[in-house]
């Protein structure tokens, strides 16, 4: 077991009652003005999975590939990814920078500019026994941010950012044995009912059977509470669903949820210091008073904080949200506001290495771009271990 040393002064701004509850949850004891947090490093390498993927006759074409989360999970599941496609220059540069995808053809383009003919040569060369398509079309039309608009303002399936139709079009042309379509949980909101009905009707017309999987990443070994929806389709009848491996209450046969410290503890050293992690500014004094595992509501009278700094319900829930080291992280987002969490329990912003680890990117995987671009690639990705579970299921049903 490895250890992190935290100075006592880190927790001293927290009010006594809240500090005691936090210490009891971790069974922390002071020693010479410091506290010790033990952790087990759970990070892994992607390289050991490459040989199996390269020999696989189940192969895939990737769309909306981004920084590679879904594609990494696919190859970890034993699906050789033949091609990737994305409109973001840095995302394609990231894919090209990794030997894990040295056999993959990477294309910087819009899905609306490609047809099945663009894949004839590579499919003929590789001659897969089974072919799958992988993709998570842009989710802006289905994000919770859209709920603030009236229905007349929300374009839904007519939104030009909605690439689901384009993805279905390429599926219909290529006719793979199966595919994954990933999206945000909000696609199932009643406001998006028409989009989901249209999708279901299209799959029926294309002679695909499918299951709709509402997945929380922490149920599949990811140290993060992150809800996503997967439409997993096959030309064969589907009689099962992916099986979760973890649970909050240690259900029989399942492992407990992952602790975020076991994934980011290794990155707490000074060698990983980042220029973007400082929290100096308007709300710094408030942030240091929030106990790990809480948000701004800890600074309200409701939680015994006098004088009250913020009233509950007056801010986004993620405002001043801080990680608890022995619990899963909350959702990592691509473009957080200045005071949106999760923040580290050491009262700093998370480093990109930590964000990638929370998304279960392998530690030998490299990202290309500015710190902001890398954060965006990581935040938009499907967690690799979640992707692996969904791809393992896809292999079973095709």
N, C-alpha and C positions, 0 to 999 in steps of 0.2 A: 504493500500500500504506500502511495506517495502522500505528501503532506503539504498544505499551504499554511503559512503563518500570517495571521491578521493582527494588526495592532489594535489594542483596546480602544484607542481614540476614534477608530473607525465607527464604533457603535455608540460612543458616548453622547452624541446629539439626540439619540432616540429617547423618548420619554421612558421612565423607569418601568411602567407596567408593560409596555409593548416590548421593551428590551428583554425583560424576564421571560415573556412568552417565547420569543425567538431563541433565547439561550436554552430554554427547556426543550424546544423542538429539536435542537442539535446536540443537546447534552454537553454544551460547551463549558469548559472550566478555564479560568484565567491562570496563566503561568508567566510570571515575570513581565506583566503588562501586555501579554499577547495571548492569542487563541490559536489552536491548531485545528485545521480541518483535514481529515483524511479522505483520500479518494483513490479509486482504481481507474487507471487510464483505459478507456474503452475504444480509443481510436484505432483505425485499421488502414491498410494499404489496398489500393485497387489493383496493383500489378499482379498479385497472385491469381486474380480472376481472369486474366487475359487469355491464358492458354486454352482454358475451357471454352471461352467465347469464340476464339478463333477457329476451333475445330467443330463448332456447332453447325448443324444444317438447318436449324431454326434461325432465321435471319430477319432483320428488321430495317425499315426505312423510317427515319425520324423527321418530324416537322415541328416548327416552333421549338427548336432544340434548346435555345437559351444557353445557360452555362453548363448544361449537360446532366442535370440531376436524374431525369427519367432515363436518359441513355446509359448512364453509369449503372443504374439499377437494373436495366435490361441486360447489360453484359455480365453483371454479377449473377443474374439469373440464368445465364447461359444462352443469351440471344445475341448473335453477332450483329452489330449495328453497321450497316453498309453505307448509309448516307445520313447526313444531317442538313438542316436548312433553318436559317433564321435571318431576320432583317437587321439585327444588331451586329455591327462590325466587331465590337469587342467580344461578343459571345462566340462568334465564329473563330476569332483569334484565340480564345481560350480553348476551344475544342481542338484547334490545330496545334496548340502548344503541348498537348498531352499525348504521350506515347500510347496511352490506353485506347486512343482513337486514331492511331497512325495508319490503320488499314481503311479508315472511313473517308468517303468523299464528302467534303464540307462545302456547302454552297451558301454564299451570302446573297439572299434574294427573298422576294415575297412569294408566298405560296400561290398567289394568283397568277404568277408568271410561269408556273411549271405545269407540265402535263405528264401523263403516264409514259409517253414516248421518251421523256428525259431519263427514265429509269430502265429502259429496255436493255441497254448495253451492260450495265452493272448486274442486272438480274440474270442475264444470259451467261455472264462470266462466272457468277457465283452459284447459279442454279440451286437455290434453296429448296429443301424438301417441304418446308413450311415457311410462309412469309407473313410477317405481321407489320402493322403500322403503329407508330407511337406519336402522340401529340397532345399538347395542352393548348388549344386555341386561346388567344388573348381574352382576358376575363373582364375588361372594363365595363362592358354592358351589364354584367351580373354582379358587380361589386356592391357592398353595402352603401358605399358613398352615393350610389344612384338613388337610394331610397329617399333622399332629401329632395329629389325632384318630383314634380307631379307626373302622373302617368302620361299626360300629353307631351311632356318634355322628354320622357325617356323613350328612346327609339327601339329598345328591345331587339328583336331579330332583324330590324332594318338598319341598326347601327353599323356604320362602315367598319367599326373596330371589331365587329363580331365575325370571326373567321371560321366559325363552326361549319357554315355552308361550304366554304372553300375546302375545308378538310374532308367533309363528306364527299365532295365532288371528286377529289383525288382518290379516295377510297373506292368510290364507285367505278372509276376508270381502271385502277390497278387490280381490284378484287382480291385482296389478301385473304389468308385463311382466318385472320382475326385482327383485332386492333384494340388500342386503348385510347379513349378520349378523356382527358383529365380537365377538371375545372374547379372553380371555387364553390364552396357549399351554398353560396347565395344563389346559384343557378336554380335551386329548388324552391326559392321564395315564390309565393303566389304571383308576384309581379312578372316573373319570368316563365309563367306557365305555358304561354304560347310557344316559346322557344323550345321547351322540353317536349311538348306535344309534337312540334314539327320534327324534332330530332327522332323521336320514337317512330313516327310515321315513315320517315325517310329510311330508317334501319329496316323496318318491316318490308318496304318496297324493294330494298336492296338484298332481301333474303338473309339477313343476319339476325341471330338470336343475341340477346345481351342481358347482362345484369347491371343494375345500378348499385354501386358500392359507396355508401357514406362512411368514409374512413377518417379516423382521428389518428394522426401519425404516432402518437404516444402508445397506441394499442399495437404497434408493429415495431417496437424497439427504438423509436426515435425519441431523443430527450426533449421533446417539444410537443405542446398541445397545438395541433394544427389540423383543422378540419378541411377535408377536400372530398370531391365527388369524382368517381371513376365510372365511366361507361365502358364495360369490358365486353367485347363482342366476339362471336364465333359463328361459323356456318353450321356448327353442330349444336344439338340441344345442350343446354347448361342446367345442371341439377345441383349446383352447390355455390358457395360463396367463399371468398378468401377467409382464412381462419386467423383471427387475431392471436398474437403470441404473448401479449402483456396486458395487465389490468391494474387498476388503481388499488384494488383490495386483495390482490394476490389470489384470484380465483383458482380453483383446482386446475392444475395442469398448465397454468400461465405464470409468467415471470412478473415481478413487480415493475412498475414504471421506472424508466431510467432516470437517474439523478443527473442534473445538468453538470454538476461539478466533475463527474467522471468523464465528461467529454471536453470540458473547457479548462479543467484544472491545470493541464500542462502548459497552457498559454498565458499563465498569470505572471511569468517572469519578466524581468526588465528588458530582456532581449526582444520581447514582442511589443514594447512600447510603441504607441501610435500617436501621430499628431492630431488625429481626429477624436481621441477618447476623452478629452477634457470636458468637464461639465461646468466650468466657470461661467457665470452669467446670471441672468435674472432670477432663476429658480434654484440655483445651486444650494443656497441655505435651506430651502425647503426639502430638496432631494436628500440631503444627508440626514434628515430627521425621519425619513421613511424607513421602517424596518424591512429587511429582506423578505420577499414574498408578498409585499403590500404595494399599494399605489397611493395617490394623493388623499384618498379617503381616510388614511391613517392620521392625517393632520386635521381632522374634523372633531368637533365636540362629541359626535356620536362615538368616536373611538377614544374619548378621554383626553383629547389634545386641547389644552387651554393655554393661550388663546387660540381659537380656531383660525387656521390659515386658509382653508378651502371648505366650502359646503359640498356635501355629496350631490352628485347629479349636475354639477356646474362645469365639468370638464370631461374630455374623452376618458374612457376607462383606462387607457394606456398611459395617461398623464402621470409621470413620475413613477411608473411601474418598475419594480425592482425584482431581480431574480432571487429565489430562495435556492441555495446551493444543493439541497437534498431533494428537490422536486424537479419535474420537467420545466423547461422554459415555456413562456407563452409564445405566441406566433411571431416569428421573425418576418418583418415586412420589408419591402423593397425600397421604399422611400419614406422613412419616418419623419415626422416633424421634429423640431429642435428639442422638444421636451417629452417626446413619446418614447416609451420603453419598448422592450425591457432594457433596464440598465443593469450593470454588474453590481453585486453586493458591496464592492469596494467604491461605490459612488462614482463610477466612470461609465462612459459609453463602451459597448462591446467592441472588441477588435475584430477585424474581418476574419482572422483565423478562428476566433470563437464562434462567429456567425456561421462559418462553413462547417465547423464541428457540430453545432446544434442542428444543422441541416443534414448531418451525417455524410458530408463529403469526405472521401478518403484523404488522409494527410499527405499523400504523395501526389495529389491533384493540384495543378497550378491554374491560377486565374490571371487574365491579362486585362489591363485597363487602369484607369484612375481609381483611387479608393472608393469614390462614389459609384463608379461604374461597376466595380467588383461587388460592392454591397448590393446593388440592384440585381446583378446576376444571381447572387446567392439567395436573396429574398424572394425572387420570382421562381426559384427552382422547386421541383418536387423533391422532398427529402430522399436521399438515395436508398435507404433501407426500406422506406415505404414503397418506392418504385420497384425495388427488388421483389417485395412480397406480391405486388400486383402483377408483375411480369411472370413470376412463378405460377400464379393462378392462370394467366393467359396461356402459358405453355400447356397446362393441364387440359384446357378445354378446346384447343384447336385440333 
